[in-house]
Structures are given as structure tokens and as C-alpha cells.
Amino acid sequence: MASIEEFDPLNTSVPATKIEVTVSCRNLLDVDTFSKSDPVVVLYVQGIGTKEWREFGRTEVIENTLNPDFVRKFVLDYFFEEKQNLRFDVYNVDSRSSNISKHSFLGQTFCTLGEIIGSAGARLERVLSGIPGKKCGNIIFTAEELSNCRDIATMQLCANKLDKKDFFGKSDPFLVFYRSNEDGTFTICHKTEVIKNTLNPVWQPFTIPVRALCNGDYDRTVKIDVYDWDRDGSHDFIGEFTTSYRELSRGQSQFNVYEVLNPKKKGRKKKYVNSGTVTLLSFKVESEYTFVDFIRGGTQLNFTVAIDFTASNGNPAQPTSLHYMSPYQMNAYAMALKAVGEIIQDYDSDKLFPAYGFGAKIPPDGKVSHAFPLNTDCENANCVGIEGVLEAYYECLRTVQLYGPTNFAPVINQVAQCAADVTDGSQYFVLLMITDGVISDMVQTKEAVVNASSLPMSIIIVGVGPAEFDAMEELDGDEVRVSSKGRAAERDIVQFVPFRDYIDRSGNQVLSMARLAKDVLAEIPEQLLSFMKNRGIEPRPALSNSPATHITVHL
């Protein structure tokens, strides 16, 4: 059993969200002469950086069908911040050999795990391809988050007439909760605060995930030990009692008054009754929602890009410029944009992304602007897909004059204005700002961030180039919340990273981009959830499994 001193709820590891992917196929090729095909689906996952495909698993073989619904699922760890590339190969099983190359290839498709989750009703249908001149049929994926129990319990307890343990005082009691394991052992899952010098303590209400308390089994034994706290750590055992989640969920009642028993005392003293009682004062259960719940319920991520066009970036025509358009490789701006955008686009159904520049003199009159559309359309700044944003960025470099200063507030306020119009949980806005230098309007930017912190919005700032970005850390409220005019940000919504920290020394751009995306996007799900929770917004029911538009993948 773990020591009661070893338990630290702030440092316990949280398992990744697990997604169960179910696979079906329709109208597969019939390659067997006297019967129909005997299909199996093989899933390959692509390693970040290495780009090597490795086999993850296989469905069972279903004999004699062109329209299989496979029972065996693929269970994958889901990380929002990573682009998780998947490849599904379909084969007709011709023999007992486990070597897949010994069997007949029926087609394949590629997608990301994010695409499956982000599709309507978490259902994605793709056209199989890979055999020239043949229609290979369709493959259908559905995704479901695996979680036995995601409820959160809040309870409060008190005790009465506990045993006196301290020589010069009463007792300093606290409670330790354990859930039972199948092998009869117990795992610590919660520890209350210590109430000093009393035999009748009332502990503060506390919140605990139900899965931590009973792992989803409502009748599993929950053991609660009562201790008297001692400064040297040799806490004195007062007694114990057992209950279950089901019993606790009855709330305050005669069923939830427990005798605290000390087995040693009970064995020694004939007249021993108990070492006091513990009473449940209150108990309530709420659902704990996840990022996937909101995405499946239809919440869309609206991705906006803002690019720094200040003169400190250098002349785009020169190789030393951070905006240099090399025919051989992407510059840092394009890499950051593509790395983040390619993941977020899976969660945006229309794939239209507003893209802005700031800090340049723009045609026709040469006025400095800090929020000009890259596509030059003042009525509609949307670009089609990430490739459309990149095209507009490259075109802008040919038409605007790099200038200054580096003002962030105008673009932040522009996106915040859009976010303020949709606060019902149906949309969440992510602004990616890519810059080479120190912010010129820090006071106004802080005010803009504080104002935006109450809106469905997150800001990612990627610093490119060799500049010192110390001031940027003020905006990233991981340690200290951003404040403006005496008002603190409601939530931490800014994530800042310098791109140079992610550049692969061997020059592998793909690896650099994957590392960057993983870090800058890691906080988005939690930031989205914090907004929803603050506003009391619950996810809508999962969208109906209406057939998704067929997407043909050309190999």
C-alpha cells in the first residue's frame, strides 16, 4: 500500500484520451473465383519525424463478404496537438500466413485521427484506391472516446467524538480515501486537509473523479482511514470504515453515518464501541466533459493567422531575410503556419481561414496597417485551406512594403470581436501570430488579452529568428496571469514559443514542424474546456451519423 505521505494529486499522471475506431467497408473488390473476398483491414501509424509507417494492428478476417463490419476495434491514444497520420490497407486473405504481403491487396486510404474525430458524428467515409483502373469501394470509420466514467463527485464530511491522540491537545484529524483493487489491495485516491486540535472536525468540500474513487464500479469497496496528524510524519491511526460510491451517492442520510473502528482496540477492549463517527454532509455528481465531447457535439475551431511584416525581418529578396522565399525550402514563417494549420484544419468544416498581416505599408496609398487581409479582400479575409493562406502570404511579400512598428493589439481585437459574437460554445477561435521581434504596443496588447480571456479564444505566438523574446513570456500566463489596469485575465489563453527551440539540428524540417505543433497546440483542449466550464456550457449531443461527403484520395 502506498504511504499516505507519497500521494501527490498535483503530480499524478493523467492517461491520454483513448479513441476507439470502428471500421466497415462497402463494395470491396471481389477477387476470389468461387466465393466473395475474405477481407481484413491493417492499420499503420506514421512516426513523427521518421515518417516511417509501422503496423499498429489488424481487424479480424471476415469470410466471404464485400461489405464487412469488423468487430475488432483499433484503440488509439489521441493527442490533439499532434498530426496523427493513419494508413488503412485492405487485403483479401488467401492463406493462413501472417505475412500480409502473401495476401491480395484490395485498396488503401490515408487520413488523420483528427479528421475522423472532427467529421460529422465522428464518422468519416473514404474512397479506397491503389489499384489502377479499378473501383476499390469505400471504407467507413467511426470514432468513440473510451472512458468508463467521467463523472466528478463533490462531497463534504465531518466527524464526531473521535479518539483523543495528542498528549497536550485533542487530535489533528484527516481522512485518507482508498479504492479497492481486484486483488484485495487498496490504492490511495484522496487525502483531506488536516483540521487542528479537535475531535469534531468539519472538512472542506472536495472534488474527485468518480473513476479515481471506484474506477466506474459503483459497488467497489472504498476504504476511508482516519488519522491524527503528527509533525514528524508518524501519523497515528484512529480508525477506519468502508463504504462504496453507490452508498455515498445516497447523500446525507442515516445510511451515511459511519462508525470509525480500530481493529486493535476492538480486539483488546471488551467494552470498545468505536473511535467516533464520520458523517457525510453533502454529495453531488457532475459530468466531466472532454475536448472530444465538444468536437463531437459540433464545436468548430476557427483558425486565424496573423503574420509580422515589419522591416526587422529583412528584405524578402535576400537569403538573410526571415521572409526569404527559397525555391528549395520553406522559411520559418511558412513552416510555423503549415505545422499548426495542418492540424487545426481537421476541426474546421469549411476550411476557410482568415489571414492577416501587420506592420507593413500596403497598396495603393502606402499607409501602415496592423490588420490587413493577406488576400487583399477587405470584405472577406478568408483563404481556402492552409495552402491558400501560404499562397496569399507569398503574394503579399511581393506587393507590400515591410515597415513597422510591431503592434499585436489590432489583430487580437479583430479576432476577439468575432469571438464575442459567438459565445454559445458552437465555435472556438484560435489565433496564430508569427513574429520576429518585441511587441511595440505591450500595454494595449495586455489589455486586449485580458479582454479576450473571457471569450472563446486562444492565442498562439510563435517567435521566429534570433531576437530576445523575454517580454513575450509576460503574455504566456502559465506562471502569473496577465493583468491590465488592475484586472487579471479570466483564463490563461496565450501560448508563446520561440521557433528556434524546435529546429532539428540535422535540418529535418518535418521533424521541426512536428515538434513545434506538438508544443504550441498542447494547451488548446484545456483552454477550450476552461471557457466552456466558466460559462456553464455543456457539449451538444453528438451529431447524427449522416453520411459524410465522399473524399477521394489519389495515390
C-alpha positions as CSV (number, residue, x, y, z in Angstrom):
1,M,0.0,0.0,0.0
2,A,1.3,3.5,-0.8
3,S,2.4,5.6,2.1
4,I,-0.1,8.5,2.8
5,E,2.9,10.8,2.6
6,E,3.7,9.7,-1.0
7,F,0.4,10.7,-2.5
8,D,0.5,14.0,-4.5
9,P,-2.6,14.7,-6.5
10,L,-0.9,17.5,-8.4
11,N,1.8,15.2,-9.9
12,T,-0.3,12.1,-10.7
13,S,-0.1,11.2,-14.4
14,V,-3.3,11.6,-16.5
15,P,-3.7,8.9,-19.1
16,A,-4.1,10.1,-22.7
17,T,-7.7,10.1,-24.1
18,K,-8.2,6.8,-25.9
19,I,-10.2,6.7,-29.1
20,E,-11.8,3.5,-30.3
21,V,-12.0,3.4,-34.1
22,T,-14.5,1.0,-35.7
23,V,-14.1,0.1,-39.4
24,S,-16.5,-1.0,-42.1
25,C,-16.1,-1.4,-45.8
26,R,-18.6,-1.3,-48.7
27,N,-18.5,-2.7,-52.2
28,L,-15.0,-4.1,-52.0
29,L,-13.3,-5.7,-55.0
30,D,-14.2,-9.4,-55.5
31,V,-11.0,-11.2,-56.2
32,D,-12.0,-14.8,-55.2
33,T,-13.1,-17.1,-58.0
34,F,-15.7,-19.2,-56.4
35,S,-16.7,-17.0,-53.5
36,K,-16.5,-13.4,-52.3
37,S,-13.4,-11.8,-50.8
38,D,-12.3,-12.6,-47.2
39,P,-11.3,-9.1,-46.1
40,V,-9.0,-7.8,-43.3
41,V,-8.0,-4.2,-42.6
42,V,-4.5,-3.4,-41.4
43,L,-3.8,-0.1,-39.7
44,Y,-0.4,1.6,-40.0
45,V,0.6,4.7,-38.0
46,Q,3.3,7.1,-39.1
47,G,6.1,8.1,-36.7
48,I,6.6,11.8,-36.1
49,G,9.8,12.9,-37.8
50,T,10.8,9.4,-39.1
51,K,7.8,9.3,-41.4
52,E,8.1,5.5,-41.3
53,W,4.9,3.5,-41.3
54,R,4.6,0.8,-38.7
55,E,1.8,-1.7,-38.4
56,F,-0.5,-0.9,-35.4
57,G,-3.0,-3.7,-35.7
58,R,-5.4,-5.7,-37.7
59,T,-9.1,-6.4,-37.7
60,E,-10.4,-10.0,-37.7
61,V,-10.9,-11.7,-41.1
62,I,-14.5,-11.8,-42.2
63,E,-15.0,-14.5,-44.7
64,N,-17.0,-14.3,-47.9
65,T,-18.2,-10.6,-47.9
66,L,-17.7,-7.4,-49.8
67,N,-19.4,-5.3,-47.1
68,P,-17.7,-6.2,-43.8
69,D,-18.5,-4.6,-40.4
70,F,-15.4,-5.5,-38.3
71,V,-15.9,-6.3,-34.6
72,R,-12.3,-5.8,-33.6
73,K,-11.6,-2.2,-33.0
74,F,-8.5,-0.1,-33.1
75,V,-7.9,1.8,-29.8
76,L,-5.5,4.7,-30.2
77,D,-4.1,7.3,-27.8
78,Y,-5.4,10.7,-29.0
79,F,-3.3,13.8,-28.8
80,F,-4.9,17.0,-30.2
81,E,-1.5,18.7,-30.5
82,E,-0.1,16.1,-32.9
83,K,-1.0,15.3,-36.5
84,Q,-1.6,11.5,-36.2
85,N,-1.3,10.1,-39.7
86,L,-3.0,6.8,-40.3
87,R,-3.0,4.4,-43.2
88,F,-5.6,1.7,-43.7
89,D,-4.8,-1.1,-46.1
90,V,-7.4,-3.7,-47.1
91,Y,-6.4,-7.2,-48.0
92,N,-8.2,-10.4,-49.1
93,V,-6.8,-13.2,-47.0
94,D,-5.7,-16.1,-49.3
95,S,-4.0,-18.3,-46.8
96,R,-3.1,-18.8,-43.1
97,S,0.1,-16.8,-43.4
98,S,0.5,-13.8,-41.1
99,N,2.8,-12.2,-43.7
100,I,0.5,-9.5,-45.2
101,S,2.4,-9.5,-48.5
102,K,1.2,-13.0,-49.1
103,H,-2.3,-11.8,-49.5
104,S,-4.2,-9.9,-52.2
105,F,-4.3,-6.1,-51.9
106,L,-7.8,-4.6,-52.2
107,G,-7.1,-0.9,-51.7
108,Q,-6.0,1.7,-49.2
109,T,-6.7,5.2,-47.8
110,F,-4.9,7.8,-45.7
111,C,-6.3,10.1,-43.1
112,T,-5.5,11.6,-39.7
113,L,-7.2,10.6,-36.4
114,G,-8.3,14.3,-36.1
115,E,-10.1,14.0,-39.4
116,I,-12.2,11.1,-38.1
117,I,-13.0,12.8,-34.8
118,G,-13.7,16.1,-36.5
119,S,-16.1,14.7,-39.0
120,A,-19.9,15.0,-38.5
121,G,-20.9,12.4,-35.9
122,A,-17.3,11.3,-35.8
123,R,-18.0,9.3,-39.0
124,L,-15.7,9.5,-41.9
125,E,-16.2,7.7,-45.3
126,R,-13.4,7.5,-47.8
127,V,-12.9,6.0,-51.2
128,L,-10.4,3.2,-51.4
129,S,-7.8,3.4,-54.1
130,G,-4.4,2.0,-55.1
131,I,-5.3,-0.4,-57.9
132,P,-5.2,1.4,-61.3
133,G,-8.4,1.3,-63.3
134,K,-10.4,-0.4,-60.6
135,K,-13.1,0.9,-58.3
136,C,-12.0,-0.4,-54.9
137,G,-15.1,0.5,-52.9
138,N,-15.4,2.6,-49.7
139,I,-14.1,2.4,-46.2
140,I,-16.0,3.9,-43.2
141,F,-14.6,4.9,-39.9
142,T,-16.4,5.8,-36.7
143,A,-14.7,7.1,-33.5
144,E,-15.7,6.9,-29.9
145,E,-13.9,8.1,-26.9
146,L,-13.3,5.3,-24.4
147,S,-14.0,6.3,-20.8
148,N,-15.7,4.1,-18.3
149,C,-16.8,7.0,-16.1
150,R,-16.3,10.7,-16.5
151,D,-18.4,12.0,-13.6
152,I,-16.9,14.2,-10.9
153,A,-18.1,13.8,-7.3
154,T,-18.1,16.7,-4.8
155,M,-18.6,15.7,-1.1
156,Q,-18.2,17.0,2.4
157,L,-17.7,15.0,5.6
158,C,-17.5,15.7,9.3
159,A,-16.6,13.6,12.3
160,N,-17.9,13.4,15.9
161,K,-16.2,12.3,19.1
162,L,-13.0,10.9,17.5
163,D,-10.4,9.4,19.8
164,K,-8.0,11.8,21.5
165,K,-4.5,11.1,20.4
166,D,-2.4,14.1,21.4
167,F,-0.9,14.3,24.9
168,F,-1.2,18.0,25.2
169,G,-4.2,18.6,23.0
170,K,-7.0,16.7,21.3
171,S,-6.4,15.3,17.8
172,D,-5.5,16.8,14.4
173,P,-7.6,14.6,12.2
174,F,-7.6,14.0,8.5
175,L,-9.1,11.4,6.1
176,V,-7.4,9.1,3.6
177,F,-9.5,7.5,0.8
178,Y,-8.6,4.3,-0.9
179,R,-10.3,2.4,-3.7
180,S,-10.1,-1.4,-3.6
181,N,-8.4,-3.4,-6.3
182,E,-9.4,-6.8,-7.7
183,D,-6.5,-8.5,-5.9
184,G,-7.7,-7.2,-2.5
185,T,-5.2,-4.4,-2.2
186,F,-6.1,-0.7,-1.9
187,T,-4.9,2.3,-3.9
188,I,-4.9,5.7,-2.4
189,C,-7.1,8.2,-4.2
190,H,-7.7,11.2,-1.9
191,K,-6.5,12.9,1.2
192,T,-8.3,15.7,3.0
193,E,-6.8,18.6,4.8
194,V,-5.8,18.4,8.4
195,I,-8.2,20.1,11.0
196,K,-6.1,21.1,14.0
197,N,-6.9,20.3,17.7
198,T,-10.5,19.0,17.5
199,L,-12.4,15.7,18.0
200,N,-15.3,17.0,15.9
201,P,-13.8,18.2,12.6
202,V,-15.7,19.5,9.6
203,W,-13.6,19.1,6.5
204,Q,-13.8,21.3,3.4
205,P,-15.9,20.0,0.5
206,F,-13.6,18.3,-2.1
207,T,-13.9,17.1,-5.7
208,I,-12.7,13.8,-7.0
209,P,-13.2,12.0,-10.4
210,V,-15.6,9.0,-9.9
211,R,-13.2,6.9,-11.8
212,A,-10.5,7.7,-9.2
213,L,-12.8,6.7,-6.4
214,C,-14.1,3.4,-7.9
215,N,-12.9,3.0,-11.5
216,G,-16.5,3.0,-12.7
217,D,-17.6,0.2,-10.4
218,Y,-20.2,1.8,-8.1
219,D,-20.2,-1.2,-5.7
220,R,-16.5,-1.4,-5.3
221,T,-15.3,-1.0,-1.7
222,V,-14.0,2.4,-0.8
223,K,-11.9,2.3,2.4
224,I,-11.5,5.5,4.5
225,D,-8.8,5.7,7.2
226,V,-8.9,8.4,9.9
227,Y,-5.6,9.6,11.1
228,D,-4.3,12.1,13.7
229,W,-1.6,14.2,12.1
230,D,1.8,14.4,13.6
231,R,4.5,16.8,12.5
232,D,7.2,14.1,12.2
233,G,5.0,12.1,9.7
234,S,4.3,9.3,12.1
235,H,0.6,9.9,12.0
236,D,-1.5,8.0,14.5
237,F,-4.2,5.7,13.2
238,I,-7.6,6.5,14.8
239,G,-9.7,4.0,12.9
240,E,-11.3,3.1,9.6
241,F,-14.6,2.4,7.8
242,T,-15.7,1.2,4.4
243,T,-18.4,2.4,2.0
244,S,-19.0,2.4,-1.8
245,Y,-19.7,5.0,-4.4
246,R,-23.3,3.8,-4.5
247,E,-23.8,4.3,-0.8
248,L,-22.2,7.7,-0.8
249,S,-24.4,8.8,-3.8
250,R,-27.4,8.5,-1.5
251,G,-26.3,11.7,0.0
252,Q,-26.9,12.9,3.6
253,S,-29.0,10.2,5.3
254,Q,-28.9,7.7,8.2
255,F,-27.1,5.3,5.8
256,N,-24.1,7.7,5.6
257,V,-23.2,7.9,9.2
258,Y,-20.2,5.5,9.7
259,E,-18.6,4.1,12.8
260,V,-14.9,4.6,12.9
261,L,-13.4,1.3,14.1
262,N,-9.9,0.5,15.3
263,P,-9.4,-3.3,14.9
264,K,-6.6,-3.4,17.5
265,K,-8.6,-1.6,20.1
266,K,-11.6,-3.7,19.4
267,G,-9.6,-6.9,20.0
268,R,-8.1,-5.6,23.2
269,K,-11.1,-3.9,24.9
270,K,-14.3,-5.8,25.6
271,K,-16.3,-2.6,26.1
272,Y,-15.0,-0.9,22.9
273,V,-17.8,0.6,20.8
274,N,-16.0,2.8,18.3
275,S,-13.4,5.5,17.9
276,G,-16.0,8.1,16.8
277,T,-18.3,8.5,13.8
278,V,-17.9,10.2,10.4
279,T,-21.0,11.7,8.7
280,L,-21.5,12.6,5.0
281,L,-22.8,16.1,5.0
282,S,-23.3,16.5,1.2
283,F,-22.7,14.7,-2.1
284,K,-23.3,15.7,-5.7
285,V,-22.2,14.4,-9.1
286,E,-21.5,16.4,-12.2
287,S,-20.3,15.3,-15.6
288,E,-16.7,16.0,-16.6
289,Y,-16.7,16.8,-20.3
290,T,-13.7,16.4,-22.6
291,F,-12.5,18.2,-25.6
292,V,-13.7,15.3,-27.8
293,D,-17.2,15.7,-26.4
294,F,-17.4,19.3,-27.6
295,I,-15.9,18.4,-31.1
296,R,-18.3,15.5,-31.5
297,G,-21.2,17.9,-30.5
298,G,-20.3,20.2,-33.4
299,T,-18.0,22.8,-31.8
300,Q,-15.9,24.2,-34.7
301,L,-12.3,25.6,-34.3
302,N,-11.9,28.8,-36.2
303,F,-8.3,29.3,-37.2
304,T,-7.0,32.8,-37.9
305,V,-3.4,33.6,-38.9
306,A,-1.5,36.9,-38.4
307,I,2.0,37.4,-39.9
308,D,4.6,40.0,-39.0
309,F,5.6,42.2,-42.0
310,T,7.8,44.6,-40.1
311,A,11.1,45.7,-41.6
312,S,13.2,44.0,-39.0
313,N,12.5,40.7,-40.9
314,G,14.9,41.9,-43.6
315,N,14.4,42.3,-47.4
316,P,12.4,39.2,-48.6
317,A,14.6,39.1,-51.7
318,Q,17.7,38.5,-49.6
319,P,18.6,35.0,-48.3
320,T,19.3,36.5,-44.9
321,S,15.6,37.6,-44.5
322,L,13.2,35.6,-42.4
323,H,10.7,36.1,-45.2
324,Y,13.1,34.8,-47.9
325,M,11.3,32.6,-50.4
326,S,13.8,29.9,-51.2
327,P,13.0,27.6,-54.1
328,Y,14.4,24.7,-52.0
329,Q,12.8,25.0,-48.6
330,M,10.1,26.9,-46.6
331,N,11.1,29.8,-44.4
332,A,10.3,29.8,-40.7
333,Y,7.0,31.7,-41.2
334,A,5.7,29.2,-43.7
335,M,6.9,26.3,-41.5
336,A,5.2,27.6,-38.4
337,L,2.0,28.3,-40.3
338,K,1.9,24.9,-42.0
339,A,2.8,23.0,-38.8
340,V,0.0,24.4,-36.7
341,G,-2.6,24.9,-39.5
342,E,-2.4,21.4,-40.9
343,I,-3.6,20.0,-37.5
344,I,-6.3,22.6,-36.7
345,Q,-7.8,22.4,-40.2
346,D,-9.2,18.9,-39.4
347,Y,-11.5,20.6,-36.9
348,D,-12.9,23.3,-39.2
349,S,-15.5,22.1,-41.6
350,D,-15.4,24.9,-44.1
351,K,-11.6,25.0,-44.3
352,L,-11.8,28.8,-44.7
353,F,-9.1,30.6,-42.7
354,P,-8.9,34.4,-42.2
355,A,-5.3,35.5,-42.7
356,Y,-3.9,39.0,-41.8
357,G,-0.6,40.8,-41.9
358,F,0.6,43.6,-39.6
359,G,3.4,46.2,-39.7
360,A,3.5,46.9,-43.4
361,K,2.8,49.7,-45.8
362,I,0.1,48.4,-48.1
363,P,-1.1,49.5,-51.6
364,P,-2.5,51.5,-53.1
365,D,-1.7,54.5,-50.8
366,G,1.2,53.1,-48.8
367,K,-0.5,53.5,-45.4
368,V,0.8,51.4,-42.5
369,S,-1.7,48.7,-41.4
370,H,-1.7,46.4,-38.5
371,A,-4.5,44.1,-39.7
372,F,-4.6,43.9,-43.4
373,P,-6.0,40.8,-45.2
374,L,-3.3,38.8,-47.0
375,N,-5.7,38.2,-49.9
376,T,-6.2,42.0,-50.2
377,D,-10.0,41.5,-49.9
378,C,-11.1,43.8,-47.1
379,E,-14.7,42.4,-47.2
380,N,-13.6,38.7,-46.8
381,A,-10.1,37.8,-45.5
382,N,-10.8,34.1,-45.8
383,C,-8.3,31.9,-47.6
384,V,-9.2,28.4,-48.9
385,G,-7.2,25.9,-46.9
386,I,-3.7,26.2,-45.4
387,E,-2.3,26.1,-49.0
388,G,-4.5,29.1,-49.8
389,V,-3.0,31.0,-46.7
390,L,0.5,30.2,-47.9
391,E,-0.2,31.4,-51.4
392,A,-1.7,34.7,-50.1
393,Y,1.4,35.1,-47.8
394,Y,3.8,34.7,-50.7
395,E,1.9,37.0,-52.9
396,C,1.8,39.7,-50.2
397,L,5.5,39.6,-49.9
398,R,5.7,40.8,-53.5
399,T,3.2,43.7,-53.0
400,V,3.6,45.3,-49.6
401,Q,6.5,47.3,-48.1
402,L,7.9,45.9,-44.8
403,Y,7.7,48.6,-42.2
404,G,6.6,48.8,-38.5
405,P,6.0,49.0,-35.6
406,T,5.1,45.6,-34.2
407,N,1.6,46.1,-32.9
408,F,-0.4,43.0,-31.8
409,A,-3.5,44.6,-30.3
410,P,-5.3,45.4,-33.5
411,V,-5.4,41.8,-34.8
412,I,-6.2,40.4,-31.3
413,N,-9.1,42.8,-31.0
414,Q,-10.3,41.9,-34.5
415,V,-10.5,38.2,-33.8
416,A,-11.9,38.9,-30.3
417,Q,-14.8,40.9,-32.0
418,C,-15.7,37.8,-34.0
419,A,-15.4,35.5,-30.9
420,A,-17.7,37.9,-28.9
421,D,-20.4,37.3,-31.4
422,V,-20.5,33.5,-30.8
423,T,-20.2,32.6,-27.1
424,D,-22.7,29.7,-27.1
425,G,-20.0,27.0,-27.4
426,S,-20.6,26.3,-31.1
427,Q,-17.3,27.9,-32.1
428,Y,-13.9,28.4,-30.6
429,F,-11.3,30.8,-32.1
430,V,-7.6,30.1,-32.3
431,L,-5.3,33.0,-33.4
432,L,-1.8,32.1,-34.6
433,M,0.6,35.1,-34.6
434,I,4.0,34.7,-36.1
435,T,6.5,37.5,-35.3
436,D,10.3,38.2,-35.3
437,G,10.6,40.7,-32.6
438,V,9.5,42.6,-29.5
439,I,5.9,43.9,-29.2
440,S,5.7,47.7,-29.6
441,D,2.3,48.0,-28.0
442,M,2.7,45.8,-25.0
443,V,0.2,47.9,-22.8
444,Q,-2.5,47.7,-25.4
445,T,-1.7,44.0,-26.1
446,K,-2.1,43.1,-22.4
447,E,-5.4,44.9,-22.3
448,A,-6.5,43.0,-25.5
449,V,-5.5,39.7,-24.0
450,V,-7.3,40.4,-20.7
451,N,-10.5,41.3,-22.6
452,A,-10.2,38.2,-24.9
453,S,-9.7,35.9,-21.9
454,S,-13.5,35.9,-21.2
455,L,-14.2,34.9,-24.9
456,P,-14.0,31.5,-26.7
457,M,-10.5,32.3,-27.9
458,S,-6.8,31.2,-27.6
459,I,-3.7,32.9,-28.9
460,I,-0.6,31.1,-30.1
461,I,2.5,33.3,-30.6
462,V,5.5,31.8,-32.4
463,G,8.7,33.8,-32.3
464,V,11.0,33.3,-35.3
465,G,14.6,34.5,-35.8
466,P,17.3,35.3,-33.2
467,A,15.7,38.1,-31.2
468,E,15.3,38.0,-27.5
469,F,11.6,37.3,-26.7
470,D,11.7,37.8,-22.9
471,A,8.8,40.3,-23.0
472,M,6.6,37.7,-24.7
473,E,6.7,35.5,-21.6
474,E,4.6,38.1,-19.8
475,L,1.7,37.3,-22.1
476,D,2.0,33.5,-21.5
477,G,0.2,33.2,-18.2
478,D,1.4,29.8,-17.2
479,E,3.0,31.1,-14.0
480,V,1.4,34.6,-13.5
481,R,-1.9,35.6,-15.0
482,V,-1.7,38.6,-17.4
483,S,-3.2,41.7,-16.0
484,S,-4.1,45.2,-17.3
485,K,-5.3,48.2,-15.3
486,G,-5.6,46.1,-12.2
487,R,-7.7,43.5,-13.9
488,A,-6.4,39.9,-14.3
489,A,-7.1,37.7,-17.2
490,E,-10.0,35.3,-16.5
491,R,-8.1,32.4,-18.1
492,D,-4.7,31.7,-19.5
493,I,-5.2,31.9,-23.2
494,V,-1.7,32.7,-24.6
495,Q,0.9,30.2,-25.5
496,F,4.3,31.6,-26.7
497,V,7.2,29.6,-28.1
498,P,10.4,30.6,-29.9
499,F,10.7,28.5,-33.1
500,R,14.4,28.2,-32.7
501,D,13.9,25.8,-29.8
502,Y,12.3,23.3,-32.2
503,I,14.6,23.4,-35.1
504,D,16.1,20.0,-35.8
505,R,19.9,20.2,-35.9
506,S,20.1,17.8,-38.9
507,G,17.9,20.2,-40.9
508,N,14.9,17.9,-40.9
509,Q,12.0,20.4,-41.5
510,V,9.3,17.8,-41.0
511,L,10.6,17.0,-37.5
512,S,11.0,20.7,-36.6
513,M,7.4,21.3,-37.6
514,A,6.0,18.3,-35.7
515,R,7.8,19.3,-32.5
516,L,6.5,22.9,-32.8
517,A,2.9,21.8,-33.4
518,K,3.0,19.4,-30.5
519,D,4.0,22.0,-28.0
520,V,2.0,25.0,-29.1
521,L,-1.2,23.1,-29.6
522,A,-1.0,21.1,-26.3
523,E,-2.8,23.7,-24.3
524,I,-5.7,24.3,-26.7
525,P,-8.0,21.5,-25.4
526,E,-7.7,22.6,-21.8
527,Q,-8.2,26.3,-22.7
528,L,-11.4,25.4,-24.6
529,L,-12.6,23.3,-21.7
530,S,-11.9,26.2,-19.2
531,F,-14.0,28.6,-21.3
532,M,-16.9,26.1,-21.5
533,K,-16.7,25.3,-17.8
534,N,-16.6,29.0,-16.8
535,R,-19.7,29.6,-18.9
536,G,-21.5,26.5,-17.8
537,I,-21.7,25.3,-21.4
538,E,-22.3,21.6,-21.9
539,P,-21.5,19.8,-25.2
540,R,-24.4,19.3,-27.5
541,P,-25.4,15.7,-28.3
542,A,-23.0,14.1,-30.8
543,L,-24.0,15.0,-34.4
544,S,-26.1,12.4,-36.2
545,N,-24.2,9.9,-38.3
546,S,-25.3,11.4,-41.5
547,P,-23.2,10.1,-44.4
548,A,-20.2,12.3,-44.8
549,T,-19.2,13.6,-48.2
550,H,-17.0,11.1,-50.1
551,I,-13.4,12.2,-50.3
552,T,-11.4,10.5,-53.0
553,V,-7.7,10.0,-52.2
554,H,-5.5,9.9,-55.2
555,L,-2.3,7.9,-54.6
